Amino acid sequence: MGITGVLGRRCDAVMRSGRVLNGQCKCGRSSLWNVGLCILRKSSSTVTNVGMETCVDPTANKTDVAVRPFHEIPGPKGLPIIGSLWEYTFLGKLDPRRFDEVLWNRYQEYGKIYKEDLGPRGTFVRIADPGDIETVYRNEGRYPHRPSFPLVRESMEAAGQELLKHRARSESSFNGQGLEWYRTRSAVNRTLLRRSGVALFHPTLNEISDDFLALLKRSLDENNTVPDITWQIRRYNTEVAGTTIFGRRPGCLEPDFSGSCQTSEMIKSIDDFFASWLKLEIGFPLTKYLLKDTWNGYMNAHRNILRIVKYHMDLDVEYEDSRPSVLGYLLSESSLSDTDAAMSAVELFVGGMQSSSHADMFQLYELARHPHVQETIRREVTEALPKGEAVTSAHLHKLPYLKAFVKETFRFHPVGLLHMRILDRDVVLSGYRVPAHTTIEIPMSVLGRLEELYPQADRFLPERWLRRGPNGFRSRMFSHVTPFGHGPRACIGRRLAEDKFYIQIAKLVQNFDLHCDEEADTVTGCFQELSPTPNIRFTPR
Ligand code: HEM
């Protein structure tokens, strides 16, 4: 199904949520098609407003369409107290390490809306209907609420108190809520979400990308594969995160890198953080007390990362003269205290490194598996920029196919499986009333596989994202593949991460032919990961 289908589905949602009265759009157009157009073009503010009003006041639905109660939403029948949590243990059939498959099977069984009671972890409503997703985002308000992680908060605050001798505020970008979240977030936005702000980091990204290519060349074995490629990619992303945030090269890509004290500590601390995070935050609420060592490891990881941030803050005398640094900008923001700036730097450092590493690995794999796609990117890059030249914003405008490749890779391999929101108002989703404060989850991996949204969904076709692509694909006016989330709470590092991908892939295809015959699968950790790591051949060009 193309755009028409999407429109039709949006209109269904409109009907269900009471935006349409007696089959007629309130703006006066009569058919569903036109109602869809009204919304898409935003030509009728009435339609949008009516939709919002209806969602805010669910009683409005009663007169028009029967709204079914929450308890009628289908879903797995769980046991008392623990819900369906047991199914994920050795007693059940579900494999939490293949959570993408669990989500797909649940979708097949229960459809586009279902609820899952996970006992002490709460009840989750999962939706895969584009109209419902739009309803959720339209109702997220000015300060969207994503569930926070209480143990991240606790350990950050404790580490902050210890190292900064100051009560560390917990309402950071990642974990905070409400007005306090907004205050920090808007300060970081000024640095990281402006195109011009991110363009300042392009020279740094070019420099590190060149060093990464040199590292790959040095590491090639006799088969042109890179032993332990995932480790090399982690070094690379730590270098990117460290340099963009602190404004100084940590040295992770140095030829004689053997894990010099601070740089290896950076990588290790982030690995420890994620390994213990999964056990602590995903487990039962009391896991912290049961897994004392894990909790101590978690605290240590936070302490180490904050210590590194503090070390750079103490060196800050010459920030103006050095390369741009996010920490430098944050420290100069009058709306943030030094503690706020330090805490934000910690979460930017942690947030960016792992997600980008997994995304890099998926991109290398898909490039290597699709020589034709790789060749098309190479042709585009060759036309846009001479080999050896630094990639600038002007070049990036000329690389639509490369960008389409990145998007298609995210459709196939969403690094973050679920996007979450908690709304402060009742909404009607797929005809069911979902009360305020319910955790609503949007499974990215399911959306990307829907044939009605992405024809030939099982084929890797970057051209589907081009405005006028071949093979009969049409421009997509609204994408459901949003790897970085959506709205004011979407990923703060999105522009930086995307530009990093574009620059590194452009340079990579100029310097290597990639090839891979092996099939790799994915596993679910904190993020989706490629596993086992496939052998990719990098033949120098
Ligand atoms: C492949 C790379 C990345 C992916 C796929 C990714 C994905 C995401 C997603 C899905 C969210 C939640 C958005 C939402 O709830 O709507 C998020 C939030 C966030 N990301 Fe990223 N991210 C990536 C890279 C980065 C980088 C490089 C940084 C830091 C420079 C970063 C920092 C953050 C922060 C701080 C948040 C919390 C924002 C908030 O709640 O206000 N991410 N990211």
Residues whose N, C-alpha, C, O or C-beta is under 5 A from the ligand:
A	BS01	HEM	R146 S173 F174 R185 E347 L348 G351 G352 S355 S356 A359 V415 G416 M420 P483 F484 G485 H486 R489 A490 C491 I492 G493 A497
